[in-house]
Amino acid sequence: MKKPVTVITIFLIFAIFGVQCTFFEREAKKDPVENSVLLDLDAIKKRGFIRAIVDNSSTSYYIYRGRRMGYEFEMLRNLAKELGVRLHLIVKSDIEEAFISLNEGKADIIAMNLEKTEERLKLMKFTKGLGEMSTVLVQNRRKNKIDRIEDLAERVIHVQKGSVYKSQLCALENPNALSFSIIEASEDKESLIDKVLQNEIDFTVVDKNVALVNATYHDELDVSLEISEASEVAWAIRKNSPELERAINEWIDQNNKSSNFDILYQKYFLNSKNSYFRNNSPFSSLAGNKISEYDDLIKKGAETLGWDWRLLASLVYKESRFDTTATSYAGAVGLLQLMPVTLERFGVENPNDPMESLMGGVNFLRYLDKFWRERVPETNERIKFILASYNIGHGHVEDAWKLTRKYGKNTQTWNNVAHYLSLKSDPKFYRDPIVRSGFAKGHIAVSYVTDVMITYDSYRVLVNP
């Protein structure tokens, strides 16, 4: 019976106190590159979207008043536009998991400003540099603040799992004859900073620019002790994606010449007043859990529909950006941008009244749900038919549904119907005898559905139900 007790005891010691650097350096590394999926730029373009892994943080990716924001997000959005594809984001804090997802083809880029190391170069390729970054110790100046590296002796430091911070700390041990423990956490950098603020942990290590941004919000944070000097950082891609690597590097060169990166850097790292306001707002996914000031109304409307309220919020954001006075060029008004004939049909007397406007739109969505319910029984698929109908009219979507049936495809799958909806600008299809509503720019409605669903995916990840 002694052996199991001993094993459990050792496990608990490691779980509570972390492990020494030497333990990690002896640990055998798996090679995820061995079976890396073959997926380069041509396949990504054919698929129509590029997947990128980001952090949920004030400098990478977050939601503010319904809008997706962040330094990495804006850079990636610009890159996707340059490549002619859509952007799909994956939020992940565990960098080791990110490496695995990359080589399995579940992601195409790790956009986390990674430092190039020999160990990482075995696993992936790096883009051209996106700047230089040093790392610093983050501590609470109100709790036994230290001023020298030597004072880390016998202390416990928490770092993001899979990050370069562990090896940087290990490099400090030998020259300084230090001995300290490192605990790797499957949390993002800012979560660990919050734990320092709450006195749940004593120390963490993060990139200096992230530390400085957070220090502008919190006077009690001390980020003055440097752990490593500045070194080049970049994004990571698969080793077998040379065309993607070439395209990203050309894009980096273009943006460096045009100073686009500098402008974005100033927006997120140097304009501390605006950053503080965004990051501490109740309408930020970083500090609160609100998307807009109309969340309560949206939740009531969503309950009526049987929808996730964040899906309805995504539709409201797409239509009006939560502006009750918004008016389109075609005369659509209110939170859900209803046309005058629809306002009258669903009893909306004052379209600028948020409650009336929203419930008018909800009643219209209920009507569309009833229209499609028998033809598309599966809820998640039907929602896409409803969204397309909301945008372009259910007559045009019904035409596409009929064309899908005529050509022997599954009419209950949105992707099939979307294909024929996109073809409704082609005379061969909009002049077909079974088509009743005629010509339509159906590709716009297909993009509309994709936009709403991408926004919904972001809300679902970053905003609690």
LUMFIVO-934081 format. One line per 4 residues: number of its first residue (from 1); for each residue x negated, y negated, z negated of C-alpha. Coordinates in nm, 3 decimals, always signed. Each point is the difference from the previous one (the first is absolute). Layout:
<atoms>
NUM	X Y Z ~ ...
</atoms>
This chain:
<atoms>
1	+0.000 +0.000 +0.000 ~ -0.296 -0.236 -0.039 ~ -0.068 -0.034 +0.373 ~ +0.340 -0.151 +0.099
5	-0.016 -0.238 -0.296 ~ -0.349 -0.112 +0.107 ~ +0.115 -0.061 +0.359 ~ +0.300 -0.202 -0.116
9	-0.218 -0.204 -0.235 ~ -0.248 -0.084 +0.276 ~ +0.286 -0.096 +0.232 ~ +0.147 -0.233 -0.261
13	-0.337 -0.165 -0.063 ~ -0.041 -0.072 +0.370 ~ +0.359 -0.119 +0.034 ~ -0.030 -0.239 -0.292
17	-0.359 -0.121 +0.022 ~ -0.089 +0.044 +0.366 ~ -0.321 +0.154 +0.122 ~ -0.361 -0.101 +0.037
21	-0.140 -0.094 +0.340 ~ -0.222 +0.306 +0.022 ~ +0.304 +0.227 -0.010 ~ +0.144 -0.162 +0.309
25	-0.328 -0.004 +0.192 ~ -0.030 +0.378 -0.035 ~ +0.358 +0.059 +0.107 ~ +0.037 +0.171 +0.339
29	+0.173 -0.207 +0.265 ~ +0.255 +0.138 +0.242 ~ -0.028 -0.103 +0.364 ~ +0.340 -0.110 +0.135
33	-0.163 -0.091 +0.334 ~ -0.042 +0.367 +0.087 ~ +0.360 +0.032 +0.120 ~ +0.059 -0.365 +0.083
37	+0.294 -0.049 +0.238 ~ -0.073 -0.121 +0.354 ~ +0.191 -0.326 +0.035 ~ -0.145 -0.303 +0.178
41	+0.132 -0.329 +0.136 ~ +0.182 +0.141 +0.305 ~ +0.205 +0.235 -0.219 ~ +0.073 -0.281 -0.247
45	+0.124 -0.225 +0.282 ~ +0.210 +0.279 +0.144 ~ +0.151 +0.058 -0.345 ~ +0.077 -0.372 -0.024
49	-0.133 -0.079 -0.347 ~ -0.318 +0.001 -0.204 ~ -0.010 +0.117 -0.363 ~ -0.215 -0.185 -0.252
53	-0.063 +0.067 -0.370 ~ +0.003 -0.305 -0.228 ~ +0.008 -0.085 -0.369 ~ +0.304 -0.156 -0.165
57	-0.173 -0.309 -0.135 ~ +0.003 -0.379 +0.010 ~ -0.276 +0.000 +0.260 ~ +0.100 +0.300 +0.211
61	+0.374 +0.057 +0.038 ~ +0.315 -0.102 -0.189 ~ +0.352 -0.135 +0.044 ~ +0.081 -0.367 -0.072
65	+0.359 -0.122 +0.046 ~ +0.066 +0.291 +0.231 ~ -0.300 -0.076 +0.217 ~ -0.295 +0.236 +0.035
69	-0.323 -0.175 -0.091 ~ -0.366 +0.066 -0.078 ~ -0.346 -0.051 +0.147 ~ -0.037 +0.353 +0.136
73	+0.365 +0.004 +0.112 ~ -0.036 -0.313 +0.213 ~ -0.326 +0.122 +0.150 ~ +0.153 +0.338 +0.084
77	+0.311 -0.161 +0.145 ~ -0.220 -0.208 +0.231 ~ -0.198 +0.310 +0.097 ~ +0.316 +0.197 +0.078
81	+0.122 -0.285 +0.221 ~ -0.334 -0.003 +0.181 ~ +0.025 +0.377 +0.060 ~ +0.362 -0.028 +0.113
85	+0.140 +0.229 -0.269 ~ +0.206 -0.028 -0.316 ~ -0.151 +0.008 -0.347 ~ +0.095 +0.266 -0.254
89	-0.150 -0.046 -0.346 ~ -0.078 +0.265 -0.259 ~ -0.050 -0.122 -0.357 ~ -0.255 +0.211 -0.184
93	-0.227 -0.072 -0.297 ~ -0.203 +0.321 -0.002 ~ -0.284 -0.054 +0.245 ~ -0.094 +0.368 +0.014
97	+0.358 +0.081 +0.103 ~ -0.028 -0.275 +0.261 ~ -0.307 +0.168 +0.151 ~ +0.188 +0.330 +0.023
101	+0.307 -0.166 +0.157 ~ -0.225 -0.168 +0.256 ~ -0.162 +0.324 +0.117 ~ +0.331 +0.187 -0.001
105	+0.142 -0.257 +0.242 ~ +0.254 -0.134 -0.250 ~ -0.174 -0.338 +0.028 ~ -0.221 -0.166 +0.261
109	-0.171 -0.271 -0.206 ~ -0.091 -0.045 -0.365 ~ +0.025 -0.377 -0.043 ~ -0.147 -0.036 -0.347
113	-0.326 -0.192 +0.054 ~ -0.221 +0.300 -0.069 ~ -0.372 -0.020 -0.062 ~ -0.207 +0.220 +0.233
117	-0.178 +0.275 -0.191 ~ -0.188 +0.309 +0.114 ~ +0.266 +0.222 -0.154 ~ +0.282 -0.180 +0.179
121	-0.184 -0.002 +0.334 ~ +0.018 +0.379 -0.010 ~ +0.379 -0.021 -0.016 ~ +0.091 -0.280 +0.240
125	-0.111 -0.278 +0.234 ~ +0.005 -0.362 -0.103 ~ +0.105 -0.298 +0.206 ~ -0.218 -0.305 +0.034
129	-0.035 -0.193 -0.322 ~ +0.289 -0.212 -0.122 ~ -0.206 -0.197 -0.249 ~ -0.213 +0.052 -0.307
133	+0.115 +0.080 -0.350 ~ -0.159 +0.041 -0.340 ~ +0.157 +0.174 -0.299 ~ +0.047 -0.125 -0.354
137	+0.098 +0.127 -0.341 ~ +0.347 -0.108 -0.111 ~ +0.054 -0.043 -0.373 ~ +0.220 -0.189 -0.242
141	-0.199 -0.290 -0.142 ~ +0.215 +0.016 -0.315 ~ -0.111 +0.353 -0.081 ~ -0.369 +0.060 -0.076
145	-0.126 -0.152 +0.324 ~ -0.342 +0.118 +0.117 ~ -0.254 -0.213 +0.189 ~ -0.266 +0.252 +0.107
149	-0.004 +0.327 +0.190 ~ -0.185 +0.157 -0.294 ~ +0.305 -0.057 -0.220 ~ +0.194 +0.258 +0.201
153	-0.186 +0.275 -0.186 ~ +0.239 +0.257 -0.151 ~ +0.301 -0.182 +0.146 ~ +0.282 +0.135 +0.220
157	+0.067 -0.157 +0.341 ~ +0.309 +0.076 +0.210 ~ -0.032 -0.019 +0.380 ~ +0.218 +0.075 +0.300
161	-0.032 +0.363 +0.104 ~ -0.215 +0.056 +0.308 ~ -0.136 -0.353 -0.002 ~ -0.365 -0.098 +0.034
165	+0.009 -0.150 -0.351 ~ -0.088 +0.332 -0.162 ~ -0.327 +0.036 +0.190 ~ -0.082 -0.366 -0.059
169	+0.041 +0.052 -0.374 ~ -0.203 +0.320 +0.015 ~ -0.281 -0.192 +0.166 ~ -0.011 -0.226 -0.306
173	-0.052 +0.288 -0.242 ~ -0.347 +0.121 +0.090 ~ -0.189 -0.330 +0.042 ~ +0.153 -0.136 -0.319
177	-0.011 +0.328 -0.196 ~ +0.372 -0.040 -0.060 ~ +0.255 +0.262 -0.086 ~ +0.368 -0.072 +0.048
181	+0.314 +0.182 +0.110 ~ +0.199 -0.058 +0.317 ~ +0.365 +0.091 +0.036 ~ +0.133 +0.010 +0.355
185	+0.367 -0.098 +0.019 ~ +0.249 +0.059 +0.281 ~ +0.114 -0.361 -0.026 ~ -0.070 -0.309 +0.206
189	-0.247 -0.266 -0.108 ~ +0.259 -0.248 -0.120 ~ +0.175 +0.258 -0.216 ~ -0.330 +0.057 -0.176
193	-0.050 -0.376 -0.038 ~ +0.346 -0.018 -0.161 ~ -0.106 +0.270 -0.246 ~ -0.303 -0.210 -0.094
197	+0.232 -0.295 -0.059 ~ +0.229 +0.213 -0.217 ~ -0.300 +0.135 -0.197 ~ +0.084 +0.354 +0.110
201	-0.354 +0.041 +0.136 ~ -0.318 -0.197 -0.063 ~ -0.157 -0.022 +0.345 ~ +0.053 +0.055 +0.368
205	-0.203 -0.083 +0.310 ~ +0.147 -0.160 +0.314 ~ -0.103 -0.205 +0.304 ~ -0.103 -0.350 -0.098
209	+0.257 -0.177 +0.219 ~ +0.284 +0.206 -0.151 ~ -0.135 -0.072 -0.348 ~ -0.020 -0.375 +0.066
213	+0.356 -0.015 +0.135 ~ +0.130 +0.171 -0.314 ~ -0.217 -0.217 -0.225 ~ +0.173 -0.310 +0.139
217	+0.330 +0.138 -0.136 ~ -0.132 +0.118 -0.336 ~ -0.240 -0.212 -0.205 ~ -0.079 +0.292 -0.231
221	-0.168 +0.197 +0.280 ~ -0.378 -0.014 +0.014 ~ -0.153 +0.104 +0.335 ~ -0.346 -0.154 -0.035
225	-0.208 +0.318 -0.039 ~ -0.111 +0.129 +0.339 ~ -0.033 +0.375 +0.050 ~ -0.133 +0.000 +0.356
229	-0.127 -0.257 +0.247 ~ +0.197 -0.089 +0.310 ~ +0.003 +0.264 +0.273 ~ +0.186 +0.040 +0.329
233	+0.352 +0.143 -0.005 ~ +0.209 +0.139 +0.286 ~ +0.301 +0.210 +0.088 ~ -0.024 +0.377 +0.054
237	+0.115 +0.209 +0.297 ~ -0.043 +0.362 +0.106 ~ -0.336 +0.102 +0.144 ~ +0.164 +0.136 +0.312
241	+0.181 -0.324 +0.096 ~ -0.259 -0.188 +0.213 ~ +0.258 -0.192 +0.205 ~ +0.179 -0.122 -0.311
245	-0.335 -0.098 -0.150 ~ -0.091 -0.195 +0.315 ~ +0.336 -0.182 +0.010 ~ -0.012 -0.096 -0.369
249	-0.359 -0.123 +0.027 ~ +0.084 -0.216 +0.304 ~ +0.296 -0.142 -0.193 ~ -0.226 -0.076 -0.298
253	-0.248 -0.183 +0.227 ~ +0.280 -0.207 +0.155 ~ +0.144 -0.102 -0.334 ~ -0.338 -0.087 -0.147
257	-0.062 -0.233 +0.295 ~ +0.343 -0.163 -0.036 ~ -0.024 -0.041 -0.382 ~ +0.335 +0.185 -0.044
261	-0.147 +0.210 -0.281 ~ -0.126 -0.311 -0.180 ~ +0.348 -0.153 +0.006 ~ +0.155 +0.315 -0.146
265	-0.273 +0.025 -0.264 ~ +0.072 -0.357 -0.113 ~ +0.374 +0.075 -0.017 ~ -0.035 +0.299 -0.232
269	-0.326 -0.056 -0.189 ~ -0.072 -0.373 -0.014 ~ +0.345 -0.155 -0.033 ~ +0.042 +0.106 -0.361
273	+0.304 -0.218 -0.072 ~ +0.214 +0.155 +0.274 ~ -0.131 +0.349 -0.080 ~ +0.088 -0.043 -0.367
277	+0.352 -0.117 +0.086 ~ +0.062 +0.291 +0.240 ~ -0.149 +0.268 -0.221 ~ +0.178 -0.107 -0.318
281	+0.340 -0.068 +0.155 ~ +0.290 +0.227 -0.101 ~ +0.052 +0.034 +0.377 ~ -0.341 +0.163 +0.041
285	-0.042 +0.378 -0.007 ~ -0.313 -0.063 -0.209 ~ +0.167 -0.179 -0.290 ~ +0.372 +0.063 +0.022
289	+0.243 +0.229 +0.173 ~ +0.212 -0.245 +0.196 ~ +0.011 -0.037 +0.374 ~ +0.222 -0.308 +0.013
293	+0.229 -0.211 -0.213 ~ +0.292 +0.190 +0.153 ~ -0.107 +0.345 -0.121 ~ +0.304 +0.044 -0.226
297	+0.238 -0.078 +0.288 ~ -0.195 +0.230 +0.230 ~ +0.018 +0.281 -0.256 ~ +0.380 -0.035 -0.018
301	+0.025 +0.005 +0.378 ~ -0.232 +0.300 +0.023 ~ +0.212 +0.187 -0.256 ~ +0.305 -0.058 +0.220
305	-0.190 +0.143 +0.297 ~ -0.164 +0.284 -0.191 ~ -0.342 -0.133 +0.108 ~ -0.323 -0.052 -0.186
309	+0.018 -0.371 -0.084 ~ -0.353 -0.047 +0.133 ~ +0.119 +0.111 +0.344 ~ +0.274 -0.264 +0.001
313	-0.255 -0.255 -0.125 ~ -0.222 +0.094 +0.296 ~ +0.288 -0.073 +0.237 ~ +0.075 -0.335 -0.169
317	-0.370 -0.094 +0.022 ~ -0.007 +0.089 +0.371 ~ +0.313 -0.202 +0.069 ~ -0.045 -0.316 -0.207
321	-0.312 +0.022 -0.221 ~ +0.252 -0.044 -0.287 ~ +0.095 -0.350 +0.122 ~ +0.376 -0.054 -0.040
325	-0.011 -0.300 +0.238 ~ -0.183 +0.182 +0.281 ~ +0.161 -0.039 +0.344 ~ -0.118 +0.182 +0.311
329	-0.015 -0.145 +0.353 ~ +0.311 +0.206 +0.080 ~ +0.198 -0.142 -0.292 ~ -0.036 +0.285 -0.251
333	+0.002 -0.127 -0.358 ~ -0.048 +0.104 -0.363 ~ -0.206 +0.261 -0.180 ~ +0.094 +0.274 +0.247
337	+0.027 -0.230 +0.305 ~ +0.357 +0.072 +0.103 ~ +0.148 -0.144 +0.320 ~ +0.318 -0.215 -0.032
341	+0.228 +0.276 +0.138 ~ -0.140 +0.249 -0.254 ~ +0.033 -0.252 -0.284 ~ +0.368 -0.043 +0.083
345	+0.059 +0.374 +0.042 ~ -0.143 +0.082 -0.341 ~ +0.152 -0.292 -0.188 ~ -0.303 -0.223 -0.057
349	+0.120 -0.359 -0.042 ~ -0.326 -0.156 -0.121 ~ -0.302 +0.169 +0.164 ~ -0.241 -0.208 -0.211
353	+0.141 +0.153 -0.318 ~ -0.242 +0.286 -0.074 ~ +0.266 +0.231 -0.147 ~ +0.246 -0.049 +0.287
357	-0.269 +0.024 +0.264 ~ -0.155 +0.312 -0.145 ~ +0.327 +0.185 -0.055 ~ +0.117 -0.093 +0.351
361	-0.313 +0.163 +0.135 ~ +0.045 +0.300 -0.231 ~ +0.357 +0.048 +0.124 ~ -0.126 -0.010 +0.358
365	-0.266 +0.261 -0.088 ~ +0.273 +0.219 -0.156 ~ +0.196 -0.025 +0.323 ~ -0.309 +0.109 +0.199
369	-0.064 +0.283 -0.244 ~ +0.355 +0.129 +0.056 ~ -0.046 -0.030 +0.377 ~ -0.312 +0.220 -0.002
373	+0.079 +0.237 -0.287 ~ +0.144 +0.290 +0.200 ~ -0.252 -0.025 +0.283 ~ -0.303 -0.029 -0.228
377	+0.076 +0.177 -0.331 ~ -0.353 -0.020 -0.144 ~ -0.023 -0.322 -0.203 ~ -0.362 -0.097 +0.064
381	+0.042 +0.039 +0.377 ~ +0.338 -0.176 +0.000 ~ -0.146 -0.305 -0.174 ~ -0.221 -0.064 +0.305
385	+0.304 +0.016 +0.230 ~ +0.176 -0.247 -0.230 ~ -0.295 -0.240 +0.000 ~ -0.029 +0.009 +0.378
389	+0.374 -0.058 +0.032 ~ -0.021 -0.293 -0.240 ~ -0.265 -0.156 +0.222 ~ +0.123 +0.067 +0.354
393	+0.358 +0.119 -0.042 ~ +0.128 +0.351 -0.042 ~ +0.124 +0.009 +0.362 ~ -0.355 -0.006 +0.133
397	-0.115 +0.261 -0.252 ~ +0.299 +0.216 +0.091 ~ -0.104 -0.024 +0.368 ~ -0.347 +0.123 -0.096
401	+0.159 +0.281 -0.202 ~ +0.200 +0.107 +0.308 ~ -0.310 -0.011 +0.220 ~ -0.184 +0.213 -0.255
405	+0.278 +0.258 +0.017 ~ +0.007 -0.012 +0.381 ~ -0.372 +0.076 +0.022 ~ +0.025 +0.292 -0.242
409	-0.175 -0.152 -0.303 ~ +0.101 +0.014 -0.365 ~ +0.243 -0.288 -0.055 ~ -0.038 +0.015 -0.379
413	-0.366 -0.100 +0.010 ~ -0.073 -0.372 +0.014 ~ -0.326 +0.037 +0.193 ~ +0.187 +0.165 +0.288
417	+0.274 -0.262 +0.011 ~ -0.257 -0.279 -0.043 ~ -0.175 +0.124 +0.315 ~ +0.314 -0.047 +0.209
421	+0.089 -0.326 -0.172 ~ -0.339 -0.134 +0.113 ~ +0.089 +0.106 +0.356 ~ +0.319 -0.210 +0.009
425	-0.189 -0.278 +0.180 ~ -0.062 +0.239 +0.291 ~ +0.274 -0.008 +0.273 ~ -0.021 +0.379 +0.033
429	+0.135 +0.027 -0.353 ~ +0.214 -0.308 -0.064 ~ +0.189 +0.063 +0.329 ~ +0.073 +0.361 -0.093
433	+0.381 +0.058 +0.009 ~ +0.002 +0.111 -0.364 ~ -0.151 -0.333 -0.113 ~ +0.272 -0.247 -0.097
437	-0.189 -0.295 -0.151 ~ -0.246 -0.053 +0.285 ~ -0.346 -0.154 -0.012 ~ -0.179 -0.043 -0.333
441	-0.350 -0.071 -0.122 ~ +0.016 +0.316 -0.204 ~ -0.371 +0.005 -0.083 ~ +0.056 -0.306 -0.218
445	+0.258 +0.187 -0.208 ~ -0.234 +0.298 -0.028 ~ -0.276 -0.230 -0.130 ~ +0.253 -0.161 -0.236
449	+0.077 +0.337 -0.161 ~ -0.371 +0.077 -0.033 ~ -0.068 -0.339 -0.162 ~ +0.276 +0.045 -0.258
453	-0.113 +0.352 -0.084 ~ -0.367 -0.104 -0.034 ~ +0.103 -0.280 -0.237 ~ +0.215 +0.248 -0.192
457	-0.293 +0.241 -0.030 ~ -0.207 -0.284 -0.150 ~ +0.274 -0.098 -0.245 ~ +0.047 +0.364 -0.096
461	-0.368 +0.040 -0.086 ~ -0.053 -0.334 -0.175 ~ +0.337 -0.083 -0.161 ~ +0.171 +0.220 -0.258
465	+0.352 +0.129 +0.077
</atoms>
